[in-house]
């Protein structure tokens, strides 16, 4: 016999929905305040009554939450409030997107109300509904009755497994809730004091009294709640709505205001950031990121070299054709330097550093915060994790970035809150796309924008050191002032000798380090073709050996053909290895007269294969006089390998016919190297020759052009970006190499 069984939840479901699903009392309290917000309240008063001096609880302690929202009537209480997972808000959202005050309804699962049971076992709700006129519009009047709902679960244990100390099977339907109506007594027109302001108490709203409290509180926890309430709506926006305020009291005394704290935070946001990223927009349809960087407009398209140069972009989105599912959103960031120089406006004092550390990157949906994103211990964007497991330079530190991300229910329907209010649901790829886009923005800000700042900072230090006097100049001045003091002069002479010796050693080490770095960068490309030829040679040798092992008469012509091919491959390997040998440090001391044309031809041989694969047209033109310079093969090889390598990288980013043109001007001792890639943007022009700055993002080491300049500078040669139109041969990057004239 078939039988239909009904689901019969145990009463301990209350504990799971309230006590266990809601992480802590702070979140529970904020959930109740959100209910007041959804009810169009203009104010909420949270009162901690009859607590001990240190906020520990006693048998008389209770928390009272009062608001002037639209309240609940008999029908709402019976059909919706007492029914878990009610779809009421979900239905209201489908019919009307906003409340009468224009607020976007926050909740929709009907679970948030159980946050009450995180706080205490006895809950008394007094509520009075606001009256609607014939048009269905709220008017400034309350209904004739106050409705009282009383939950008294004090006779049950924490897990609802015992009643009055006796074990018992308790089901959800066994829990009685006392309900009554009366003439208004508590919610009546009158006066309510909120801080230093007296407001009219409307004849509608809700009062929630929570007693039989579960845990002690403390001054620090109250402060945390107060801060949390202050962050419930966007705290960095100057256009924040002023139609909703929360006040915290202890008995009849208002808790110390957070206005001073907030004022200090806003001062930090306004004055101390190195970079302000405002009015940021990720446009999912247009596939671009737009923002103002310190007042200057910036736009990054998905097909722009600046983004494509970041390995994070290629790893997560693969190409500019990738379509995200998170929806468009807005953002703003404030970036600080905790190691700013003391004489700059960016320096933070101890208190300011602490204020910045207390805030991270917040997420707001329809101007209401999504918890716990932004908490000091939350790493929802995996910033600290990446810095710890990959390298610190991947991201700006969580401590130095404060920001807000703004999403909406309408614009980001696939980004949904978890039932327990602990972030967003990991469903499909919407959340993954959302985090990846944010990481992309933050990586760009670190690898490009902030890196420029660090370079400028380093250069300022060097200039300051020069202004304060070079060590040898300081020593010389000290000697002049110590003419008659033999002991001082002897000390200064010994110090100068020691300093010069140390300086010489350090300079030699720097040169060796730069040489080794240059070899490392160059050998990577040069060795690639050698490995290809070796692979082919081994395959041909294996084939020849196999043929020799076969029974029967040997085909002499076939064997000669195979050996000839082997000889050709080995010859190519020999040529490549000879070119590679020129790169090693032992060759750097052999200064001689060198044909620039021959060096370029050698480098071109290394790049013939990748140029062919990527359809890059290469051409050289020359003046009448050959360009002969006095240096080493290694220096010129490394300089041109770096130029070829950069051109190859950026030409891959363009779809137009790809070209590299080199003009060797022997008459004027110069070379112009040009490509028609994406070029160098104005913001990067002042940084491309700096160490560790790269427009390629993580893929670039930021050493190629820096080393090229350092190597040429040793011989009083130079490399610069072309600054005159006559030197710009193609539309992309154009470099001018200048070689001094000598009597060769």
Secondary structure, DSSP 8 states (H G I E B T S, - for coil): ---------BTTHHIIIIIITS--HHHHHHHHHHHHHHTT-SEEEEEEES--TTS---TT-EEEEEE-S----HHHIIIIITSTT--HHHHHHHH-SB-TTS-B----SS-GGGGHHHHEEEEEEEEE-EEE-TTS-EEEEE-SEEEEEEEE-TTB-TTS-EETTEE---BGGG---EEEEEE-SSS-SEEEEETTEEEEE-S-EEEEEEEEESS---HHHHHHHHHHHHTSS-SS-TT---S-EEEEEETTEE---SHHHHHHHHHIIIII-SEEEEEEEEETTTTEEEEEETTEEEEEETTSHHHHTSHHHHHHH-STT---SS--EEEEEEE--TT--TTSTT---HHHHHHHHT--EEEEETTEE-TTTT-TT--TT-HHHHHHHT-GGGS--GGGEEEEEEE-TTT-TT--B-TTSSSB---TTHHHHHHHHHHHHHHHIIIIIIHHHHHHHHHHHHHHHHHT--HHHHHHHHHHTTTT-HHHHHHHHHHHHHHHHHHHHHHHHHHHHHHHHHHHHHHHHHHHHHHHHHHHHHHHHHHHHHHHHSSS---HHHHHHHHHHHHHHHHHHHHHHHHHHTTSGGGTT--EEEEHHHHHHHHHHHHHHHHHHTTEEEEEEE-SS--EEEE-HHHHHHHHHHHHHHHHHHHTT--S-EEEEEEEETTTTEEEEEE-SS---TTTTTTTTSTT--TTGGG--S-HHHHHHHHHHTTT-EEEE--SGGG--SSS-EEEEE------
